[in-house]
Amino acid sequence: MKKKKTKRPRSALTGIILSIFTENPFRAYNHKQIGHMLGAKDKAGRDMVIKILGELIGDKSINEVKRGKYQLNPEKIHELTKQKYITGSVDMLRTGKAYVIPDDGGDDVFIASNNSGRALHEDKVKVIIFPKRKGHKTEGQIIEVLSRPKNTYVGILEMNKNFGFVIADSSSMPYDIFVSKNKKNEASDGQKVLVKITDWPEHANNPFGEIIETLGQPGDNNVEMQSILADYNFPLSFPPKVEKNAAKIGTTITKDEIKKRRDFRKIWTITIDPHDAKDFDDALSLVKLSDGSYEVGVHIADVSHYVVPGTELDNEALKRATSVYLVDRVIPMLPEVLSNQVCSLRPEEEKLTFSAVFTMNDKAEVTNQWFGKTVINSDRRFTYEEAQEIIETGEGEYHEEISVLHAIAKILRKKRFGKGAINFHSEEVKFKLDETGKPIETYIKEQKEANFLIEEFMLLANKKVAEFIGKVSAGKTPRTFVYRVHDEPNPEKLNTFVQFLKKLGYTLNVSSRQSLATSYNSLFEKIHGKGEENMIETIAVRTMAKAEYSTENIGHYGLAFPFYSHFTSPIRRYPDLMTHRLLFQYLNGGKSADKNVYEEMCKHSSEMERNAQKAERDSIKYKQVEFLLDKKGKVFDGVISGVSKWGIFVQLNISKSEGLIRFSDLKDDYYYLDEDNYRIIGRQYGNAYRLGDKVSVLVKDVDMEKRQLDLKILD
């Protein structure tokens, strides 16, 4: 019988050499470096080091990563170093540095550029966490790319004779993409293109790609807007099959269909929308009842009547999941024949709707509710400006009805904030464009009472629909439904935000949910109009979780609603269409839908919503910079909106665009960054520039490709 071999214990020297690798798990050493650290200067010592390195390779503790270079085996890192792993999504910077946002909601992990491996922006990755150093942020190294949701990029092709590179527009792409001559597919040097990453060879510093679409010349408005859409994988047109499907939809409302519905055609009904809107998906009706209470109807376009599950039309709507609103155009979720015509609640036209109807007293309390399919005929289409004038003056067509709706909405709004809703402020930058799409004027879109009127009734309908399905008796299983959820803030991020505010002289009470909401709202009032407003609000939003769609209801933290859904915009949001289908199914006694199927659609819709928001922001940023293209050398007022090691950022009052004043352009002194107090200070004369300071600046340079402004401060 063969004697079983016993594993020999490692020698002390072997343990010491292994500890060198475990203390620096991502560094490679050769035998001379190891020998030098051990003081092994003679041949016998060096031979022993080489022998032990061979043994460590043999038991797979280390790998030979290059000829004569050794590194700890990544598969043994956890076993040998007891270090922690996390998984998360990559937030990449153009410099190659990155932050990984953990899936478990913990603090972001900083990744140095030499530790990012082959990860790209938005990749799902596995990260090993380095031992925490006192006073330093959490750091780590990406050791595996788990999935890559994005492999196409828009950029400018720069060709040499036999190869070229695509320089990506995205500020989150740190690598130029190599394109061989036979992969450029008719694209020419200097053109905007869409490139797909096809490979990233082990020896290559850059990913390899193939051009899949030529978009046109940089700077052309249509090319730039299409580039933004292509970068976020939004299709530029509807497939012919979908257009054909939409064209076949009958527009006539039959008597039989009307009989199946509650008839509101003779009830006073209006829509209130932006002046340039074409897809009117919500309307309000009002009736005064004999007891002095009111019946308020929230009527929503019945898209589910026309868009049938499983059709080409429905599949395309799900794929897009949302309409996209760029500065100069709308990319609709549904073809125009539906979004602007058949489903749009245009005035003096009979329209099919799905409605939430509430009986409400003068305290804005809901005493009765009804949900179901309806038919309406809107009396008038109001713009927000027209409705606002009626609210302010008390005069104009239907002023009595609008005044009643306004009074109810005011009470609803007051109650909502009283119960802990957070009033996030957001400035919406708008542009007046010429016939070529060039911005000739910028302005801030103000939210006024007419906007709040519509908002409150839409919130009411969304909340009540979610409660109607989601509230169940104890012991009963809730039916599958689509909720709009918003989680509580991450405690670590919230604490970081509190410390940040303290340095700026502001406080946040986090002792309870109600106290936090109240102090958030108080903070937003205090900073309104100040230089630090934009920065604080941006960080406040990042501190909060992102709202998303889910079949798992956790409530909506920001609105302080235990139950909330999206019911009111099915023309432009697919989750609202899902909500309509499920509500109708349950109103008619149908069984609970497949939760897994709907959860997948919720995840997809959330992802596409985030992409749409990014595309919209990119189009705004492009137009903000373009607006200043012919204003080089001109002087504008602004406020310091950020400080960094490169210089100070200034937000211009005129366009709300942000530019950088570099330290090298501050000629009156040598300035250094006082990061803890958000300011820069002149070393010789002590002059300081602080976050929030008002300044006058000259537009020094405008870079349209990078969408960046260089500014110069005036004395």
LUMZAKOL-356476 format. One record per residue (C-alpha): residue in three letters; residue number from 1; x, y, z. Coordinates in pm, whole numbers, plus 50000, padded with zeros to 5 digits. Layout:
r,k,east,north,up
Ala,NUM,X,Y,Z $
...
END
This chain:
r,k,east,north,up
Met,1,50000,50000,50000 $
Lys,2,50133,50337,49893 $
Lys,3,50200,50571,50184 $
Lys,4,49998,50897,50166 $
Lys,5,50214,51203,50116 $
Thr,6,50184,51459,50395 $
Lys,7,50196,51830,50314 $
Arg,8,50519,51978,50445 $
Pro,9,50487,52294,50654 $
Arg,10,50621,52606,50494 $
Ser,11,50961,52725,50610 $
Ala,12,50995,53058,50787 $
Leu,13,51164,53204,50480 $
Thr,14,50880,53086,50257 $
Gly,15,50631,53256,50492 $
Ile,16,50830,53580,50485 $
Ile,17,50844,53581,50104 $
Leu,18,50471,53508,50081 $
Ser,19,50400,53791,50325 $
Ile,20,50578,54035,50089 $
Phe,21,50325,53941,49820 $
Thr,22,50021,53945,50053 $
Glu,23,50109,54292,50183 $
Asn,24,50120,54418,49823 $
Pro,25,49875,54182,49648 $
Phe,26,49868,54374,49318 $
Arg,27,50239,54443,49278 $
Ala,28,50474,54225,49074 $
Tyr,29,50831,54145,49194 $
Asn,30,51133,53972,49040 $
His,31,51368,53749,49240 $
Lys,32,51630,54027,49273 $
Gln,33,51380,54261,49440 $
Ile,34,51273,53987,49682 $
Gly,35,51636,53900,49755 $
His,36,51718,54266,49821 $
Met,37,51432,54294,50072 $
Leu,38,51555,53983,50251 $
Gly,39,51920,54089,50244 $
Ala,40,52012,53778,50038 $
Lys,41,52321,53912,49861 $
Asp,42,52521,53596,49791 $
Lys,43,52452,53330,49527 $
Ala,44,52324,53075,49780 $
Gly,45,52068,53323,49913 $
Arg,46,51952,53420,49565 $
Asp,47,51921,53052,49465 $
Met,48,51707,52988,49775 $
Val,49,51475,53276,49681 $
Ile,50,51440,53140,49326 $
Lys,51,51367,52790,49466 $
Ile,52,51097,52921,49701 $
Leu,53,50938,53128,49424 $
Gly,54,50918,52807,49223 $
Glu,55,50746,52630,49512 $
Leu,56,50496,52914,49552 $
Ile,57,50418,52891,49181 $
Gly,58,50379,52515,49222 $
Asp,59,50114,52547,49493 $
Lys,60,49948,52835,49300 $
Ser,61,50010,53097,49569 $
Ile,62,50174,53324,49311 $
Asn,63,50170,53354,48931 $
Glu,64,50444,53447,48688 $
Val,65,50269,53743,48524 $
Lys,66,50564,53835,48298 $
Arg,67,50896,53663,48236 $
Gly,68,51073,53672,48574 $
Lys,69,50795,53880,48738 $
Tyr,70,50572,53731,49008 $
Gln,71,50244,53843,49165 $
Leu,72,50001,53702,49418 $
Asn,73,49746,53470,49254 $
Pro,74,49414,53668,49235 $
Glu,75,49224,53350,49321 $
Lys,76,49420,53322,49648 $
Ile,77,49394,53686,49754 $
His,78,49094,53635,49982 $
Glu,79,49240,53317,50132 $
Leu,80,49585,53465,50193 $
Thr,81,49502,53826,50285 $
Lys,82,49152,53789,50436 $
Gln,83,49051,54099,50242 $
Lys,84,48689,54195,50172 $
Tyr,85,48519,54177,49833 $
Ile,86,48225,54381,49707 $
Thr,87,48037,54399,49379 $
Gly,88,47905,54719,49227 $
Ser,89,47879,54952,48929 $
Val,90,48166,55160,48792 $
Asp,91,48146,55539,48777 $
Met,92,48447,55613,48554 $
Leu,93,48626,55944,48499 $
Arg,94,48811,56044,48180 $
Thr,95,49139,56025,48376 $
Gly,96,49089,55649,48429 $
Lys,97,49018,55692,48798 $
Ala,98,48686,55552,48907 $
Tyr,99,48443,55501,49191 $
Val,100,48256,55175,49239 $
Ile,101,47905,55217,49375 $
Pro,102,47843,54905,49587 $
Asp,103,47533,54694,49527 $
Asp,104,47476,54680,49903 $
Gly,105,47445,55060,49927 $
Gly,106,47767,55119,50123 $
Asp,107,48021,55397,50071 $
Asp,108,48162,55441,49720 $
Val,109,48502,55274,49671 $
Phe,110,48780,55476,49506 $
Ile,111,48973,55298,49231 $
Ala,112,49306,55443,49115 $
Ser,113,49364,55438,48739 $
Asn,114,49626,55161,48767 $
Asn,115,49378,54945,48962 $
Ser,116,49081,54968,48725 $
Gly,117,49187,54674,48505 $
Arg,118,48981,54664,48185 $
Ala,119,48665,54798,48347 $
Leu,120,48460,55069,48176 $
His,121,48188,55307,48290 $
Glu,122,47871,55132,48419 $
Asp,123,48033,54786,48417 $
Lys,124,47928,54551,48697 $
Val,125,48252,54453,48869 $
Lys,126,48406,54262,49157 $
Val,127,48635,54469,49379 $
Ile,128,48880,54376,49650 $
Ile,129,48891,54634,49930 $
Phe,130,49230,54752,50055 $
Pro,131,49290,54775,50430 $
Lys,132,49140,55102,50554 $
Arg,133,49390,55380,50621 $
Lys,134,49298,55638,50882 $
Gly,135,49181,55962,50726 $
His,136,49161,55814,50376 $
Lys,137,48863,55715,50164 $
Thr,138,48786,55350,50104 $
Glu,139,49004,55219,49819 $
Gly,140,49016,54900,49621 $
Gln,141,49106,54725,49298 $
Ile,142,48877,54587,49030 $
Ile,143,48966,54219,48988 $
Glu,144,48684,54105,48759 $
Val,145,48434,54253,48514 $
Leu,146,48108,54067,48575 $
Ser,147,47901,54227,48299 $
Arg,148,47928,54512,48049 $
Pro,149,47595,54680,47965 $
Lys,150,47749,54927,47719 $
Asn,151,47985,54842,47433 $
Thr,152,47907,55119,47181 $
Tyr,153,48040,55475,47191 $
Val,154,47996,55791,46988 $
Gly,155,48309,55985,46901 $
Ile,156,48524,56145,46632 $
Leu,157,48732,55922,46406 $
Glu,158,49099,56018,46368 $
Met,159,49250,55807,46086 $
Asn,160,49611,55743,45991 $
Lys,161,49705,55545,45680 $
Asn,162,49622,55195,45803 $
Phe,163,49444,55247,46132 $
Gly,164,49276,55508,46346 $
Phe,165,49123,55583,46684 $
Val,166,48776,55694,46788 $
Ile,167,48800,55964,47055 $
Ala,168,48479,55916,47251 $
Asp,169,48253,56211,47332 $
Ser,170,48174,56064,47672 $
Ser,171,48362,56214,47966 $
Ser,172,48335,55870,48126 $
Met,173,48546,55695,47859 $
Pro,174,48921,55717,47937 $
Tyr,175,49040,55514,47637 $
Asp,176,49054,55590,47265 $
Ile,177,48916,55296,47066 $
Phe,178,49150,55143,46807 $
Val,179,48998,55088,46461 $
Ser,180,49185,54909,46183 $
Lys,181,49143,55027,45824 $
Asn,182,48917,54735,45731 $
Lys,183,48687,54809,46027 $
Lys,184,48613,55175,45954 $
Asn,185,48330,55090,45710 $
Glu,186,48327,55395,45480 $
Ala,187,48370,55647,45765 $
Ser,188,48612,55933,45695 $
Asp,189,48866,56110,45909 $
Gly,190,48706,56374,46133 $
Gln,191,48351,56236,46117 $
Lys,192,48124,56158,46409 $
Val,193,48074,55781,46428 $
Leu,194,47921,55508,46640 $
Val,195,48183,55245,46725 $
Lys,196,48132,54904,46883 $
Ile,197,48402,54749,47104 $
Thr,198,48470,54403,46963 $
Asp,199,48783,54294,47150 $
Trp,200,49044,54401,47403 $
Pro,201,49357,54190,47354 $
Glu,202,49566,54113,47661 $
His,203,49871,54297,47521 $
Ala,204,49678,54608,47411 $
Asn,205,49638,54930,47607 $
Asn,206,49327,55025,47408 $
Pro,207,49009,54837,47323 $
Phe,208,48958,54738,46956 $
Gly,209,48642,54838,46773 $
Glu,210,48443,54846,46452 $
Ile,211,48248,55146,46320 $
Ile,212,47882,55047,46287 $
Glu,213,47733,55384,46186 $
Thr,214,47855,55713,46040 $
Leu,215,47660,56004,46192 $
Gly,216,47805,56304,46005 $
Gln,217,48010,56617,46062 $
Pro,218,48076,56737,46419 $
Gly,219,47905,57065,46508 $
Asp,220,47596,57006,46295 $
Asn,221,47296,57031,46528 $
Asn,222,47118,56723,46395 $
Val,223,47438,56516,46406 $
Glu,224,47510,56622,46765 $
Met,225,47157,56542,46889 $
Gln,226,47158,56206,46709 $
Ser,227,47501,56138,46860 $
Ile,228,47362,56184,47210 $
Leu,229,47075,55946,47139 $
Ala,230,47303,55686,46980 $
Asp,231,47541,55705,47278 $
Tyr,232,47259,55590,47507 $
Asn,233,47125,55326,47265 $
Phe,234,46803,55507,47177 $
Pro,235,46684,55427,46823 $
Leu,236,46664,55721,46584 $
Ser,237,46348,55600,46407 $
Phe,238,46071,55340,46435 $
Pro,239,46107,55014,46241 $
Pro,240,45875,54997,45936 $
Lys,241,45679,54708,46093 $
Val,242,45598,54923,46397 $
Glu,243,45489,55221,46185 $
Lys,244,45272,54986,45979 $
Asn,245,45120,54840,46296 $
Ala,246,45043,55186,46431 $
Ala,247,44890,55306,46101 $
Lys,248,44637,55020,46109 $
Ile,249,44493,55122,46446 $
Gly,250,44132,55233,46418 $
Thr,251,44062,55587,46536 $
Thr,252,43682,55567,46542 $
Ile,253,43524,55519,46884 $
Thr,254,43224,55287,46844 $
Lys,255,42894,55310,47033 $
Asp,256,42957,54963,47174 $
Glu,257,43290,55078,47320 $
Ile,258,43126,55384,47478 $
Lys,259,42861,55161,47641 $
Lys,260,43138,54971,47825 $
Arg,261,43264,55293,47983 $
Arg,262,43155,55563,48224 $
Asp,263,43059,55864,48015 $
Phe,264,43221,56200,48106 $
Arg,265,43167,56368,47769 $
Lys,266,42925,56626,47912 $
Ile,267,43127,56688,48230 $
Trp,268,43348,57000,48239 $
Thr,269,43702,56880,48151 $
Ile,270,44029,57055,48066 $
Thr,271,44397,56982,48004 $
Ile,272,44689,57198,48126 $
Asp,273,45026,57138,47959 $
Pro,274,45345,57317,47844 $
His,275,45291,57551,47548 $
Asp,276,45491,57327,47312 $
Ala,277,45337,56994,47421 $
Lys,278,45158,56770,47171 $
Asp,279,45102,56455,47376 $
Phe,280,44829,56547,47625 $
Asp,281,44800,56237,47842 $
Asp,282,44611,56376,48142 $
Ala,283,44293,56580,48192 $
Leu,284,44095,56704,48493 $
Ser,285,43718,56719,48531 $
Leu,286,43516,56891,48803 $
Val,287,43155,56863,48921 $
Lys,288,43006,57034,49227 $
Leu,289,42777,56791,49411 $
Ser,290,42452,56875,49591 $
Asp,291,42610,56844,49938 $
Gly,292,42876,57104,49852 $
Ser,293,43156,56853,49793 $
Tyr,294,43330,56808,49458 $
Glu,295,43385,56519,49222 $
Val,296,43732,56549,49067 $
Gly,297,43820,56321,48779 $
Val,298,44180,56248,48682 $
His,299,44150,56116,48327 $
Ile,300,44448,55946,48163 $
Ala,301,44485,55847,47797 $
Asp,302,44380,55481,47761 $
Val,303,44689,55369,47572 $
Ser,304,44630,55008,47680 $
His,305,44318,55001,47459 $
Tyr,306,44532,55058,47149 $
Val,307,44869,54899,47239 $
Val,308,44812,54525,47275 $
Pro,309,45068,54303,47455 $
Gly,310,45288,54096,47225 $
Thr,311,45242,54312,46914 $
Glu,312,45530,54478,46725 $
Leu,313,45405,54809,46861 $
Asp,314,45412,54689,47223 $
Asn,315,45753,54525,47189 $
Glu,316,45902,54849,47054 $
Ala,317,45739,55053,47332 $
Leu,318,45886,54821,47595 $
Lys,319,46229,54834,47430 $
Arg,320,46228,55215,47445 $
Ala,321,46042,55221,47781 $
Thr,322,46024,55602,47780 $
Ser,323,46007,55908,47560 $
Val,324,46327,56115,47549 $
Tyr,325,46309,56495,47565 $
Leu,326,46614,56664,47417 $
Val,327,46646,57041,47388 $
Asp,328,46512,57058,47032 $
Arg,329,46313,56737,46985 $
Val,330,46115,56455,47140 $
Ile,331,46196,56092,47068 $
Pro,332,45858,55937,47152 $
Met,333,45798,55595,47303 $
Leu,334,45503,55550,47065 $
Pro,335,45474,55650,46697 $
Glu,336,45337,56000,46637 $
Val,337,45000,55874,46511 $
Leu,338,44938,55746,46865 $
Ser,339,45132,55986,47088 $
Asn,340,45018,56310,46923 $
Gln,341,44688,56207,46766 $
Val,342,44489,55895,46862 $
Cys,343,44579,55888,47236 $
Ser,344,44642,56260,47291 $
Leu,345,44354,56420,47484 $
Arg,346,44302,56703,47236 $
Pro,347,44020,56954,47299 $
Glu,348,43673,56900,47153 $
Glu,349,43752,56541,47052 $
Glu,350,43606,56223,47203 $
Lys,351,43885,56027,47369 $
Leu,352,43911,55694,47551 $
Thr,353,44054,55730,47900 $
Phe,354,44129,55535,48217 $
Ser,355,44021,55741,48517 $
Ala,356,44058,55786,48891 $
Val,357,43754,55975,49019 $
Phe,358,43748,56123,49371 $
Thr,359,43474,56277,49584 $
Met,360,43646,56546,49792 $
Asn,361,43529,56784,50063 $
Asp,362,43652,57140,50128 $
Lys,363,43938,57000,50342 $
Ala,364,44068,56810,50036 $
Glu,365,43982,56479,50202 $
Val,366,43886,56191,49972 $
Thr,367,43549,56055,50090 $
Asn,368,43491,55823,49795 $
Gln,369,43687,55692,49498 $
Trp,370,43626,55505,49172 $
Phe,371,43863,55359,48911 $
Gly,372,43768,55249,48563 $
Lys,373,43752,55303,48188 $
Thr,374,43586,55623,48066 $
Val,375,43524,55844,47764 $
Ile,376,43577,56222,47775 $
Asn,377,43557,56530,47555 $
Ser,378,43791,56804,47676 $
Asp,379,43636,57154,47676 $
Arg,380,43962,57343,47646 $
Arg,381,44338,57304,47627 $
Phe,382,44522,57544,47862 $
Thr,383,44893,57617,47869 $
Tyr,384,45055,57653,48212 $
Glu,385,45098,58026,48145 $
Glu,386,44726,58072,48068 $
Ala,387,44618,57878,48378 $
Gln,388,44868,58071,48592 $
Glu,389,44723,58404,48479 $
Ile,390,44373,58288,48577 $
Ile,391,44500,58175,48919 $
Glu,392,44675,58510,48976 $
Thr,393,44397,58739,48847 $
Gly,394,44085,58534,48924 $
Glu,395,43962,58622,48577 $
Gly,396,43931,58443,48243 $
Glu,397,43750,58150,48089 $
Tyr,398,43652,57883,48347 $
His,399,43813,58086,48625 $
Glu,400,43567,57951,48887 $
Glu,401,43644,57585,48815 $
Ile,402,44021,57647,48797 $
Ser,403,44008,57839,49127 $
Val,404,43836,57541,49296 $
Leu,405,44098,57297,49166 $
His,406,44375,57536,49273 $
Ala,407,44232,57564,49627 $
Ile,408,44211,57185,49666 $
Ala,409,44564,57139,49526 $
Lys,410,44706,57395,49773 $
Ile,411,44563,57199,50067 $
Leu,412,44692,56868,49927 $
Arg,413,45039,57019,49888 $
Lys,414,45045,57161,50240 $
Lys,415,44935,56826,50385 $
Arg,416,45198,56639,50186 $
Phe,417,45486,56849,50317 $
Gly,418,45335,56834,50665 $
Lys,419,45362,56455,50652 $
Gly,420,45730,56456,50560 $
Ala,421,45756,56498,50182 $
Ile,422,46086,56652,50072 $
Asn,423,46064,56954,49843 $
Phe,424,46360,56900,49611 $
His,425,46428,57212,49406 $
Ser,426,46549,57181,49050 $
Glu,427,46610,57453,48796 $
Glu,428,46517,57360,48440 $
Val,429,46725,57542,48180 $
Lys,430,46537,57618,47857 $
Phe,431,46651,57761,47524 $
Lys,432,46510,57965,47239 $
Leu,433,46655,57822,46917 $
Asp,434,46688,57964,46567 $
Glu,435,46589,57769,46254 $
Thr,436,46924,57579,46255 $
Gly,437,46887,57473,46619 $
Lys,438,47141,57727,46749 $
Pro,439,47053,57868,47095 $
Ile,440,46990,58243,47082 $
Glu,441,46851,58284,47435 $
Thr,442,46847,58091,47762 $
Tyr,443,46601,58111,48050 $
Ile,444,46499,57920,48362 $
Lys,445,46161,57749,48353 $
Glu,446,45978,57842,48671 $
Gln,447,45743,57610,48854 $
Lys,448,45433,57804,48959 $
Glu,449,45088,57733,49105 $
Ala,450,44951,57603,48774 $
Asn,451,45229,57340,48766 $
Phe,452,45162,57252,49130 $
Leu,453,44788,57220,49058 $
Ile,454,44847,56946,48800 $
Glu,455,45125,56787,49006 $
Glu,456,44909,56742,49317 $
Phe,457,44620,56572,49135 $
Met,458,44859,56343,48947 $
Leu,459,45028,56252,49278 $
Leu,460,44687,56186,49431 $
Ala,461,44586,55951,49149 $
Asn,462,44919,55767,49157 $
Lys,463,44901,55724,49534 $
Lys,464,44538,55609,49545 $
Val,465,44581,55358,49261 $
Ala,466,44881,55205,49442 $
Glu,467,44690,55192,49773 $
Phe,468,44387,55034,49604 $
Ile,469,44596,54740,49482 $
Gly,470,44873,54729,49743 $
Lys,471,44680,54758,50069 $
Val,472,44567,54409,50170 $
Ser,473,44426,54252,50483 $
Ala,474,44665,54087,50728 $
Gly,475,44770,53742,50612 $
Lys,476,44676,53801,50247 $
Thr,477,44936,53808,49970 $
Pro,478,44942,54132,49767 $
Arg,479,44881,54099,49396 $
Thr,480,45165,54174,49153 $
Phe,481,45179,54544,49078 $
Val,482,45421,54807,48945 $
Tyr,483,45530,55054,49213 $
Arg,484,45741,55366,49194 $
Val,485,45971,55320,49494 $
His,486,46230,55538,49664 $
Asp,487,46448,55394,49940 $
Glu,488,46573,55569,50253 $
Pro,489,46908,55753,50234 $
Asn,490,47221,55550,50295 $
Pro,491,47332,55632,50655 $
Glu,492,47701,55661,50563 $
Lys,493,47632,55896,50272 $
Leu,494,47392,56097,50485 $
Asn,495,47653,56137,50760 $
Thr,496,47912,56252,50503 $
Phe,497,47659,56508,50375 $
Val,498,47589,56634,50729 $
Gln,499,47964,56689,50789 $
Phe,500,47993,56867,50454 $
Leu,501,47707,57102,50545 $
Lys,502,47861,57184,50883 $
Lys,503,48171,57323,50711 $
Leu,504,47946,57555,50511 $
Gly,505,47752,57668,50818 $
Tyr,506,47436,57461,50765 $
Thr,507,47282,57185,50975 $
Leu,508,47064,56884,50907 $
Asn,509,46857,56715,51179 $
Val,510,46872,56339,51125 $
Ser,511,46713,56233,51454 $
Ser,512,46395,56110,51283 $
Arg,513,46244,56075,50939 $
Gln,514,46012,56373,50995 $
Ser,515,46296,56590,51134 $
Leu,516,46516,56506,50836 $
Ala,517,46244,56595,50584 $
Thr,518,46169,56922,50765 $
Ser,519,46536,57021,50784 $
Tyr,520,46592,56927,50417 $
Asn,521,46311,57164,50316 $
Ser,522,46445,57434,50548 $
Leu,523,46794,57391,50399 $
Phe,524,46664,57430,50042 $
Glu,525,46493,57755,50140 $
Lys,526,46810,57891,50306 $
Ile,527,47039,57820,50010 $
His,528,46798,57942,49741 $
Gly,529,46974,58199,49522 $
Lys,530,47313,58147,49687 $
Gly,531,47630,58038,49510 $
Glu,532,47647,57706,49689 $
Glu,533,47286,57619,49600 $
Asn,534,47367,57407,49295 $
Met,535,47647,57215,49465 $
Ile,536,47448,57143,49783 $
Glu,537,47138,57033,49592 $
Thr,538,47345,56807,49366 $
Ile,539,47509,56637,49665 $
Ala,540,47171,56617,49844 $
Val,541,47022,56428,49550 $
Arg,542,47324,56193,49537 $
Thr,543,47284,56127,49908 $
Met,544,46934,55999,49842 $
Ala,545,46858,55666,49680 $
Lys,546,46737,55675,49318 $
Ala,547,46366,55633,49255 $
Glu,548,46291,55330,49039 $
Tyr,549,46024,55082,48936 $
Ser,550,45970,54757,49123 $
Thr,551,45711,54492,49205 $
Glu,552,45846,54500,49563 $
Asn,553,45682,54790,49743 $
Ile,554,45906,54972,49993 $
Gly,555,45720,55303,49968 $
His,556,45841,55636,49835 $
Tyr,557,46070,55808,50084 $
Gly,558,46092,56147,49912 $
Leu,559,45714,56183,49878 $
Ala,560,45646,56019,50218 $
Phe,561,45391,55783,50055 $
Pro,562,45374,55420,50178 $
Phe,563,45215,55328,49842 $
Tyr,564,45294,55498,49514 $
Ser,565,45277,55403,49145 $
His,566,45296,55571,48805 $
Phe,567,44951,55575,48644 $
Thr,568,44932,55916,48479 $
Ser,569,45162,55916,48171 $
Pro,570,45122,55599,47960 $
Ile,571,45191,55786,47634 $
Arg,572,45552,55849,47742 $
Arg,573,45629,55588,48015 $
Tyr,574,45593,55213,47974 $
Pro,575,45551,55143,48351 $
Asp,576,45229,55350,48343 $
Leu,577,45103,55127,48062 $
Met,578,45185,54821,48276 $
Thr,579,44997,54981,48567 $
His,580,44688,55035,48348 $
Arg,581,44688,54675,48231 $
Leu,582,44724,54532,48580 $
Leu,583,44462,54763,48732 $
Phe,584,44211,54675,48460 $
Gln,585,44287,54304,48505 $
Tyr,586,44222,54321,48881 $
Leu,587,43912,54541,48850 $
Asn,588,43768,54262,48635 $
Gly,589,43850,53985,48882 $
Gly,590,44168,53863,48710 $
Lys,591,44430,53662,48898 $
Ser,592,44766,53804,49004 $
Ala,593,45015,53847,48720 $
Asp,594,45355,53676,48701 $
Lys,595,45577,53876,48935 $
Asn,596,45907,53769,48775 $
Val,597,45796,53885,48429 $
Tyr,598,45689,54226,48559 $
Glu,599,46001,54267,48774 $
Glu,600,46223,54223,48467 $
Met,601,46020,54488,48282 $
Cys,602,46053,54718,48585 $
Lys,603,46433,54681,48589 $
His,604,46455,54751,48216 $
Ser,605,46227,55056,48248 $
Ser,606,46436,55195,48535 $
Glu,607,46755,55156,48332 $
Met,608,46606,55323,48023 $
Glu,609,46470,55607,48237 $
Arg,610,46821,55673,48370 $
Asn,611,46960,55669,48015 $
Ala,612,46691,55915,47902 $
Gln,613,46777,56151,48189 $
Lys,614,47147,56139,48097 $
Ala,615,47070,56204,47730 $
Glu,616,46851,56500,47823 $
Arg,617,47124,56644,48048 $
Asp,618,47385,56597,47774 $
Ser,619,47171,56787,47522 $
Ile,620,47124,57073,47769 $
Lys,621,47497,57087,47845 $
Tyr,622,47579,57092,47474 $
Lys,623,47342,57384,47413 $
Gln,624,47472,57570,47718 $
Val,625,47825,57557,47579 $
Glu,626,47709,57627,47222 $
Phe,627,47527,57939,47344 $
Leu,628,47865,58083,47450 $
Leu,629,48053,57980,47134 $
Asp,630,48028,58330,46977 $
Lys,631,48080,58506,47311 $
Lys,632,48453,58454,47362 $
Gly,633,48607,58763,47518 $
Lys,634,48278,58875,47671 $
Val,635,48225,58926,48043 $
Phe,636,47949,58767,48251 $
Asp,637,47850,58752,48616 $
Gly,638,47846,58421,48800 $
Val,639,47899,58246,49131 $
Ile,640,48172,58008,49244 $
Ser,641,48004,57667,49234 $
Gly,642,48300,57442,49316 $
Val,643,48668,57430,49409 $
Ser,644,48920,57166,49306 $
Lys,645,49291,57099,49267 $
Trp,646,49267,57233,48909 $
Gly,647,49107,57565,49000 $
Ile,648,48763,57707,49073 $
Phe,649,48436,57638,48893 $
Val,650,48200,57924,48818 $
Gln,651,47835,57893,48717 $
Leu,652,47730,58175,48486 $
Asn,653,47405,58353,48571 $
Ile,654,47311,58393,48204 $
Ser,655,47308,58026,48099 $
Lys,656,47365,57828,48419 $
Ser,657,47661,57669,48240 $
Glu,658,47972,57593,48442 $
Gly,659,48329,57678,48348 $
Leu,660,48674,57642,48501 $
Ile,661,48920,57910,48608 $
Arg,662,49257,57736,48620 $
Phe,663,49514,57816,48888 $
Ser,664,49759,57912,48611 $
Asp,665,49521,58194,48508 $
Leu,666,49517,58348,48857 $
Lys,667,49813,58581,48807 $
Asp,668,49792,58800,49120 $
Asp,669,49924,58533,49362 $
Tyr,670,50015,58167,49405 $
Tyr,671,49694,57998,49517 $
Tyr,672,49650,57671,49703 $
Leu,673,49341,57464,49776 $
Asp,674,49190,57468,50125 $
Glu,675,48973,57162,50060 $
Asp,676,48823,57140,50410 $
Asn,677,48675,57489,50384 $
Tyr,678,48585,57488,50013 $
Arg,679,48807,57780,49915 $
Ile,680,49140,57869,49755 $
Ile,681,49384,58107,49926 $
Gly,682,49667,58322,49790 $
Arg,683,49988,58230,49967 $
Gln,684,50147,58579,49956 $
Tyr,685,49854,58819,49999 $
Gly,686,49592,58591,50159 $
Asn,687,49316,58673,49910 $
Ala,688,49054,58395,49915 $
Tyr,689,48785,58273,49676 $
Arg,690,48510,58076,49848 $
Leu,691,48226,57856,49736 $
Gly,692,47929,58087,49676 $
Asp,693,48128,58405,49607 $
Lys,694,47993,58628,49329 $
Val,695,48247,58697,49056 $
Ser,696,48278,58851,48711 $
Val,697,48449,58635,48452 $
Leu,698,48565,58656,48093 $
Val,699,48492,58368,47854 $
Lys,700,48846,58266,47753 $
Asp,701,48777,57954,47546 $
Val,702,48487,57731,47440 $
Asp,703,48561,57366,47355 $
Met,704,48257,57215,47181 $
Glu,705,48410,56868,47151 $
Lys,706,48470,56837,47525 $
Arg,707,48173,57065,47606 $
Gln,708,48395,57270,47837 $
Leu,709,48436,57638,47916 $
Asp,710,48761,57804,48018 $
Leu,711,48703,58126,48213 $
Lys,712,48925,58402,48343 $
Ile,713,48844,58596,48659 $
Leu,714,48841,58975,48648 $
Asp,715,49008,59179,48922 $
END
